[in-house]
Amino acid sequence: MTQEQPHHPNGPLALAVALAAVAGFVDAHVYLHVTHVFVANMSGNLVHLGMSAGLVQPGGVAGSAVALLSFVAGIIVATVYHDRHLRLDGRVRPEALLAAEAILVLILPAVLIGFGVDFSLRPSAATYLVLTMGSFAMGLQTAALRRVGQVAVATTYGTGSLVRIGEKFVLALRGASRATDHQRRVTLWVLLIVLAGYVAGAATAAALGGSPLLLLLPAAVLVAAAATTAYSPMRRGLQ
């Protein structure tokens, strides 16, 4: 076990898929109806940051930078939280992170409606607030579930999963290491299903339209996820 592994909460596949769908939904909603910045897909924001800098678009640079910094801040806060509880009672408590994320996502519609935020490529102060809250929430989520069984997962981004899927697929085709063939197939399917959840969440957000009240849907999923995790017999199975 690595030094970091105790900080990586474990959970069921259904929870991972639900969280991935939440990330995809919120990501797509903000990108399509607020501004062209992602709150979960930080790889995309790095590209946006570079393009905006090259095109000398200060709003694009600032929006991407705010999202990137807020996402990292969410991960840092979540990791400090995990570390504190590991030192106090030897276990992590991801339900509190999911509850905090639910509150942040629940507040987003109020901000969007209250400040009359419309889509713009030139972010306003209210837009930056939405990006800050959304990205911080996704950072918390990233640290709230890191494994499904023995499979490392990420519910807010897919690049690393795609790399691992490619590796597992090639090794499965050539029959490498039969002793680990079952685990390889399990890993492949878990990663594919979680990625499908992310895509499905984004597709749902795009299909439903731009009403800020639609963000109540992922908020409800997060409330259910936090409650389920809090009362799950797997709470210590976060090992």
C-alpha positions as CSV (number, residue, x, y, z in Angstrom):
1,M,0.0,0.0,0.0
2,T,1.3,3.4,-0.9
3,Q,1.4,6.3,1.5
4,E,-1.5,8.0,-0.3
5,Q,-3.7,4.9,-0.7
6,P,-5.5,5.2,2.7
7,H,-6.7,8.7,1.5
8,H,-8.4,7.0,-1.5
9,P,-12.1,6.2,-0.5
10,N,-13.6,3.0,-1.9
11,G,-17.2,2.5,-3.0
12,P,-19.6,0.5,-5.1
13,L,-19.7,0.8,-8.9
14,A,-23.2,2.3,-8.8
15,L,-22.0,5.2,-6.7
16,A,-19.1,5.8,-9.1
17,V,-21.4,5.8,-12.1
18,A,-23.9,8.2,-10.3
19,L,-21.0,10.6,-9.5
20,A,-19.6,10.5,-13.0
21,A,-23.1,11.3,-14.3
22,V,-23.3,14.3,-12.0
23,A,-19.9,15.5,-13.2
24,G,-20.9,15.1,-16.8
25,F,-24.2,16.9,-16.3
26,V,-22.8,19.9,-14.4
27,D,-19.9,20.2,-16.8
28,A,-22.1,20.2,-19.9
29,H,-24.6,22.6,-18.3
30,V,-22.0,25.2,-17.4
31,Y,-20.1,24.8,-20.7
32,L,-23.3,25.2,-22.8
33,H,-25.3,27.7,-20.8
34,V,-22.8,29.8,-18.8
35,T,-19.5,30.1,-20.5
36,H,-17.0,27.9,-22.5
37,V,-15.2,26.6,-19.4
38,F,-15.4,23.2,-17.8
39,V,-15.9,22.7,-14.1
40,A,-14.9,19.0,-14.1
41,N,-12.8,18.4,-17.2
42,M,-9.6,20.1,-16.3
43,S,-7.7,18.7,-19.3
44,G,-10.0,20.7,-21.5
45,N,-9.4,23.8,-19.4
46,L,-5.7,23.5,-19.9
47,V,-6.2,23.5,-23.6
48,H,-8.7,26.4,-23.3
49,L,-6.1,28.3,-21.2
50,G,-3.4,27.9,-23.8
51,M,-5.7,28.8,-26.7
52,S,-7.1,31.9,-25.0
53,A,-3.6,33.0,-24.1
54,G,-2.5,32.6,-27.8
55,L,-5.5,34.5,-29.0
56,V,-5.1,37.2,-26.3
57,Q,-8.5,36.6,-24.8
58,P,-8.2,37.7,-21.2
59,G,-11.7,36.4,-20.3
60,G,-11.0,32.9,-21.5
61,V,-7.6,32.9,-19.7
62,A,-9.2,34.1,-16.4
63,G,-12.2,31.7,-16.6
64,S,-10.0,28.6,-17.3
65,A,-7.5,29.7,-14.6
66,V,-10.3,30.2,-12.0
67,A,-11.7,26.7,-12.7
68,L,-8.3,25.1,-12.5
69,L,-7.3,26.7,-9.3
70,S,-10.7,26.1,-7.7
71,F,-10.6,22.4,-8.7
72,V,-7.2,22.0,-7.1
73,A,-8.3,23.8,-4.0
74,G,-11.2,21.4,-3.7
75,I,-8.8,18.4,-3.9
76,I,-6.5,20.0,-1.3
77,V,-9.4,20.7,1.1
78,A,-10.7,17.1,0.7
79,T,-7.3,15.6,1.2
80,V,-6.7,17.6,4.4
81,Y,-10.1,16.5,5.6
82,H,-9.3,12.8,4.8
83,D,-5.9,13.1,6.5
84,R,-7.4,14.6,9.7
85,H,-9.9,11.8,10.1
86,L,-7.3,9.1,9.3
87,R,-5.2,10.5,12.1
88,L,-8.1,10.8,14.5
89,D,-9.9,7.5,14.0
90,G,-8.2,5.7,11.2
91,R,-10.8,6.1,8.5
92,V,-12.0,8.5,5.9
93,R,-15.5,9.9,5.7
94,P,-16.4,10.8,2.2
95,E,-20.1,11.4,2.9
96,A,-19.3,14.8,4.3
97,L,-17.5,15.7,1.1
98,L,-20.4,14.6,-1.0
99,A,-22.8,16.6,1.3
100,A,-20.7,19.7,0.8
101,E,-20.6,19.1,-2.9
102,A,-24.4,18.7,-2.9
103,I,-24.8,22.1,-1.1
104,L,-22.6,23.9,-3.6
105,V,-24.4,22.4,-6.6
106,L,-27.7,23.2,-5.0
107,I,-26.7,26.9,-4.6
108,L,-25.7,27.2,-8.3
109,P,-29.2,27.7,-9.6
110,A,-29.8,30.4,-7.0
111,V,-26.7,32.2,-8.2
112,L,-27.5,31.8,-11.9
113,I,-31.1,33.0,-11.4
114,G,-30.4,35.7,-8.8
115,F,-27.6,37.3,-10.8
116,G,-29.3,36.8,-14.1
117,V,-26.3,34.9,-15.5
118,D,-26.6,34.3,-19.3
119,F,-24.2,32.6,-21.6
120,S,-21.2,34.8,-22.4
121,L,-17.7,34.3,-23.6
122,R,-16.7,37.3,-21.5
123,P,-17.3,36.1,-17.9
124,S,-18.9,38.4,-15.4
125,A,-18.2,38.4,-11.6
126,A,-21.2,36.1,-11.2
127,T,-19.8,33.8,-13.8
128,Y,-16.5,33.5,-12.0
129,L,-18.5,32.7,-8.8
130,V,-20.3,29.9,-10.7
131,L,-16.9,28.6,-12.0
132,T,-15.4,28.8,-8.6
133,M,-18.2,26.9,-6.8
134,G,-18.7,24.3,-9.5
135,S,-15.0,23.5,-9.9
136,F,-14.4,23.4,-6.2
137,A,-17.3,21.0,-5.9
138,M,-15.9,18.8,-8.5
139,G,-12.5,18.8,-6.8
140,L,-14.3,17.6,-3.6
141,Q,-16.0,14.8,-5.6
142,T,-12.7,13.7,-7.2
143,A,-11.3,13.0,-3.7
144,A,-14.6,11.5,-2.4
145,L,-14.4,8.3,-4.4
146,R,-11.1,7.0,-5.8
147,R,-11.6,3.3,-6.1
148,V,-14.2,0.7,-6.9
149,G,-12.9,-2.5,-5.2
150,Q,-9.3,-2.7,-6.4
151,V,-9.9,-0.5,-9.5
152,A,-8.7,3.1,-9.3
153,V,-11.4,5.4,-10.8
154,A,-11.9,9.1,-11.5
155,T,-15.5,10.3,-11.6
156,T,-14.7,13.9,-12.9
157,Y,-12.4,13.2,-15.8
158,G,-11.7,10.5,-18.4
159,T,-8.2,10.9,-19.9
160,G,-6.4,8.7,-17.5
161,S,-9.2,6.1,-17.7
162,L,-8.9,6.0,-21.5
163,V,-5.1,5.4,-21.3
164,R,-5.8,2.5,-18.9
165,I,-8.6,1.1,-21.1
166,G,-6.2,1.0,-24.0
167,E,-3.5,-0.8,-22.0
168,K,-5.9,-3.4,-20.6
169,F,-7.5,-4.0,-24.0
170,V,-4.2,-4.7,-25.7
171,L,-3.0,-7.0,-22.9
172,A,-6.3,-8.8,-23.0
173,L,-6.1,-9.4,-26.7
174,R,-2.6,-11.0,-26.5
175,G,-3.5,-13.0,-23.4
176,A,-0.8,-11.5,-21.3
177,S,-0.5,-12.9,-17.7
178,R,-3.4,-15.3,-17.6
179,A,-3.2,-15.2,-13.8
180,T,-4.5,-11.6,-13.8
181,D,-6.8,-11.9,-16.7
182,H,-10.0,-11.7,-14.6
183,Q,-8.8,-8.6,-12.8
184,R,-7.9,-7.0,-16.1
185,R,-11.4,-7.7,-17.5
186,V,-13.0,-6.3,-14.3
187,T,-10.9,-3.2,-14.5
188,L,-11.7,-2.7,-18.2
189,W,-15.5,-3.0,-17.6
190,V,-15.5,-0.7,-14.5
191,L,-13.6,2.0,-16.3
192,L,-15.9,1.8,-19.4
193,I,-19.0,1.9,-17.3
194,V,-17.9,4.9,-15.3
195,L,-16.9,6.7,-18.5
196,A,-20.3,5.9,-19.9
197,G,-21.9,7.5,-16.9
198,Y,-20.0,10.7,-17.5
199,V,-21.0,10.8,-21.1
200,A,-24.6,10.0,-20.3
201,G,-24.7,12.8,-17.7
202,A,-23.4,15.3,-20.3
203,A,-25.8,14.1,-23.0
204,T,-28.8,14.4,-20.5
205,A,-27.8,18.0,-19.7
206,A,-27.5,18.9,-23.3
207,A,-30.9,17.4,-24.2
208,L,-32.8,18.9,-21.3
209,G,-31.9,22.5,-22.1
210,G,-30.6,25.5,-20.2
211,S,-32.9,26.1,-17.2
212,P,-30.7,26.7,-14.1
213,L,-33.3,24.7,-12.1
214,L,-32.1,21.5,-14.0
215,L,-29.1,21.6,-11.7
216,L,-31.4,20.5,-8.9
217,L,-31.2,17.0,-10.5
218,P,-27.5,16.4,-9.9
219,A,-27.9,18.1,-6.5
220,A,-30.5,15.5,-5.6
221,V,-28.3,12.7,-6.8
222,L,-25.5,14.0,-4.6
223,V,-27.8,14.2,-1.5
224,A,-28.8,10.6,-2.1
225,A,-25.1,9.6,-2.6
226,A,-24.1,11.3,0.6
227,A,-26.9,9.6,2.6
228,T,-26.2,6.2,1.1
229,T,-22.5,6.5,1.8
230,A,-23.1,7.6,5.4
231,Y,-25.3,4.6,6.2
232,S,-23.5,2.1,4.1
233,P,-21.8,-0.9,5.6
234,M,-18.8,0.0,3.3
235,R,-17.9,3.1,5.3
236,R,-14.9,1.3,6.7
237,G,-14.6,-0.4,3.4
238,L,-13.1,2.6,2.2
239,Q,-9.8,0.8,2.6
